[in-house]
Amino acid sequence: MKEQFKTRRYSRVVVDPITMLKFATSDELEYRKAFLTFVKTMMRLKTTVIITAESKQADIEEYLVNGVIELEIFQKEGRLERALKITKFRGEAVLITLYAHTK
């Protein structure tokens, strides 16, 4: 990845899922340092990053990013419904509510 950024300029990057990178490191502290370095590098390069995670458990990622959008699936009247929930958007007030996904 480092070599790619040396040769090309990227305006957007998607890491899907971040969970796999976490499992690739043997030590939690090592992972946190690597993630912090990654975030700082992307900010310095003015690159927008979208990171997906498979866990609802808050971790270092949630504290270092500018926004958090959760995808929710819940049962309503016997049907599975999908919705978005914005739980963090740095610099803005956030009304934590579900936004229904419509077809």
Backbone torsions as a table, in degrees:
resi	resn	phi	psi	omega
1	MET	NA	-42.0	-179.4
2	LYS	-59.0	-42.0	179.6
3	GLU	-64.4	-37.7	178.6
4	GLN	-61.2	-40.4	-179.0
5	PHE	-73.2	-21.6	176.9
6	LYS	-74.3	-29.9	-175.0
7	THR	-100.2	-23.0	-177.6
8	ARG	-134.7	156.3	176.4
9	ARG	-103.1	120.4	179.0
10	TYR	-108.7	134.2	177.2
11	SER	-94.1	-22.6	179.8
12	ARG	-140.5	142.5	178.4
13	VAL	-137.0	139.4	175.3
14	VAL	-118.2	129.1	174.7
15	VAL	-112.5	111.8	-172.9
16	ASP	-135.1	110.8	-14.0
17	PRO	-95.5	157.9	177.4
18	ILE	-66.4	-24.3	-178.9
19	THR	-56.0	-37.4	-179.1
20	MET	-66.9	-36.0	176.8
21	LEU	-66.6	-35.9	179.7
22	LYS	-64.9	-40.7	179.9
23	PHE	-70.2	-22.2	-178.0
24	ALA	-76.3	-16.6	179.1
25	THR	-98.1	146.7	-176.1
26	SER	-88.1	-15.0	-172.9
27	ASP	-134.1	134.0	-179.4
28	GLU	-60.6	-42.7	179.7
29	LEU	-63.5	-40.3	177.3
30	GLU	-61.0	-43.7	178.6
31	TYR	-62.8	-45.9	-178.9
32	ARG	-60.8	-42.2	178.2
33	LYS	-64.1	-44.2	-179.8
34	ALA	-64.1	-41.1	-179.9
35	PHE	-66.1	-43.2	178.4
36	LEU	-61.7	-42.6	177.2
37	THR	-61.6	-42.8	178.5
38	PHE	-60.3	-48.7	-179.1
39	VAL	-60.9	-46.6	-179.6
40	LYS	-63.1	-40.0	178.7
41	THR	-64.0	-44.4	-179.9
42	MET	-64.3	-37.8	177.7
43	MET	-65.6	-43.7	179.8
44	ARG	-62.4	-36.5	179.7
45	LEU	-84.3	-0.6	-178.1
46	LYS	55.8	44.2	-179.4
47	THR	-103.4	129.5	175.6
48	THR	-79.3	129.9	-178.4
49	VAL	-121.9	131.8	172.3
50	ILE	-111.9	124.7	-178.3
51	ILE	-119.2	128.7	174.3
52	THR	-102.7	150.1	177.3
53	ALA	-139.4	151.2	-177.5
54	GLU	-98.0	3.5	-175.0
55	SER	-121.0	144.6	174.9
56	LYS	-87.4	-7.6	-176.9
57	GLN	-72.3	123.9	179.5
58	ALA	-65.3	136.3	178.4
59	ASP	-142.3	-169.4	-176.7
60	ILE	-55.7	-34.6	-178.8
61	GLU	-57.9	-44.7	-176.3
62	GLU	-65.2	-30.4	-179.0
63	TYR	-79.1	-26.9	-174.9
64	LEU	-94.1	-16.9	-177.5
65	VAL	-88.9	164.7	-178.1
66	ASN	-86.2	-23.6	-178.4
67	GLY	-148.4	149.8	177.3
68	VAL	-131.6	125.0	175.8
69	ILE	-122.4	122.4	179.4
70	GLU	-101.9	138.7	173.8
71	LEU	-97.2	124.5	-176.4
72	GLU	-114.1	142.4	170.7
73	ILE	-125.6	127.0	-178.2
74	PHE	-144.3	163.4	-178.9
75	GLN	-97.3	132.3	178.7
76	LYS	-139.7	120.5	179.6
77	GLU	52.1	42.9	176.4
78	GLY	79.5	1.4	179.7
79	ARG	-117.1	151.2	173.3
80	LEU	-82.8	128.9	179.3
81	GLU	-116.3	151.3	176.8
82	ARG	-117.1	146.5	179.5
83	ALA	-154.8	161.8	174.0
84	LEU	-107.0	146.3	175.6
85	LYS	-135.2	119.0	178.0
86	ILE	-90.7	116.5	-176.9
87	THR	-107.2	-13.1	178.6
88	LYS	-155.4	134.6	173.7
89	PHE	-150.9	92.6	-171.3
90	ARG	-51.9	131.4	178.3
91	GLY	88.8	-1.7	-178.8
92	GLU	-131.1	149.6	172.4
93	ALA	-74.4	138.9	-177.4
94	VAL	-118.8	124.5	172.5
95	LEU	-92.5	107.5	-176.5
96	ILE	-77.9	105.3	179.5
97	THR	-147.8	163.0	177.5
98	LEU	-89.3	134.1	175.0
99	TYR	-108.5	110.4	-174.5
100	ALA	-62.7	140.6	174.8
101	HIS	-87.3	122.5	179.5
102	THR	-113.6	153.5	-179.3
103	LYS	-81.5	NA	NA
